[in-house]
Amino acid sequence: MTRAAKADPHTDPDHVSDHTLRDLAGYNLRRTSQIVQADLAKTLEPLGLRMITFAALVLIVDNAGVRQTRLANALAIERSNLVLIVDDLEQRGLIQRTQVPTDRRAYALVPTDAGRDMYARALNAVHAHEAALLNNFEASEIATLISLLKRVEAPRA
């Protein structure tokens, strides 16, 4: 059989059909998420960021002074897991932990100048990543896609 010829799913022992799963929204979301995450990881890697550290940095820059507990909630992660992320960003000089004057047990997270610079560079890279990934979509289709994804998430938020 030549490469150009299509494999018959009923006679080709190497073919695995997922046609039943392709009718499930969750299956398609997971498959798409894997593609997006893998490509985004490649995009962020030269900047020394992972998806979670990128998301944390964006939230800290956009919400300067956010407390660690609120950041953990926004990222939907355990506070104990956030400590490693915050430590990484702080050690790289991208953020600072400052004690909250009204609560000595709490820390506010603020971006440094280097953090704001990294935010801008990373956001530009992620926008380019999305533009390339979604280049077959019209702007209105992308807006619809984002709106639909937010509706899936809304009941759980």
Secondary structure, 3 states (H helix, E strand, C coil): CCCCCCCCCCCCCCCCCCCCHHHCHHHHHHHHHHHHHHHHHHHHHHHCCCHHHHHHHHHHHHCCCEEHHHHHHHHCCCHHHHHHHHHHHHHCCCEEEEEECCEEEEEEEEECHHHHHHHHHHHHHHHHHHHHHCCCCCHHHHHHHHHHHHHHHHHHC
